[in-house]
Structure formats: structure tokens, C-alpha cells
Amino acid sequence: MTRAKALEEADQHEKARMLKNAYFHSEVIEFANWVQINEEELRVRYELLAQIESLIKASISDAEVVMFGSTANRLALPGSDIDVLVCLNNVTQNKTY
């Protein structure tokens, strides 16, 4: 096999590899779009967060309620949980045993 023929075959293999990678990449993107939560589900989760915040603030008015995790960064799947952090400014501890 001549050097030119070997280079041509190597080039064809590289092009085929690049096409397969591009196809795989598009399949992964399509799958990710299919499994992630939609806008309606996201809206419902934020409504739930508002209700949780309202319940907490009814007892602890200066509490700060923050969502974090997969829902907050839009990586949640349908059925995944909602991670909530409650921050309190002036906490006193009552020790009862």
C-alpha cells in the first residue's frame, strides 16, 4: 500500500469516527431533553417551594428558604425530590433531655 493510499484510508476512518461521535452526541442531547422535567413540572415545584416557605415563615418569620440541587440547576428528572435549605439567623438552643 502506498503512503498516499494509507493517508487516504486514515482520513476516511477519522471522518467516520467524527460522524459517529456527532451522531452519538446528538442522541445524548435528545435523550437529556426527553428525560428532564418540563416547564409545567418546574412551575409546580416552585409553587411547592413557595408553599413550604410560607409554612416555615408562619412559625419562623426571619427564616430564609432556598432550593438547591437538581431541580434548582434544571437537571432533575421527573419524580426526583426537591432539596430545600432553611437558614436561620438567630438560633437559640434549648437543651431538653
Sequence and secondary structure as in RCSB ss.txt:
>XXXX:A:sequence
MTRAKALEEADQHEKARMLKNAYFHSEVIEFANWVQINEEELRVRYELLAQIESLIKASISDAEVVMFGSTANRL
ALPGSDIDVLVCLNNVTQNKTY
>XXXX:A:secstr
  HHHHHHHHHHHHHHHHHHHHHHHHHHHHHHHHHS  HHHHHHHHHHHHHHHHHHHHH TT EEEEESTTTTT 
  TT   EEEEE SS       
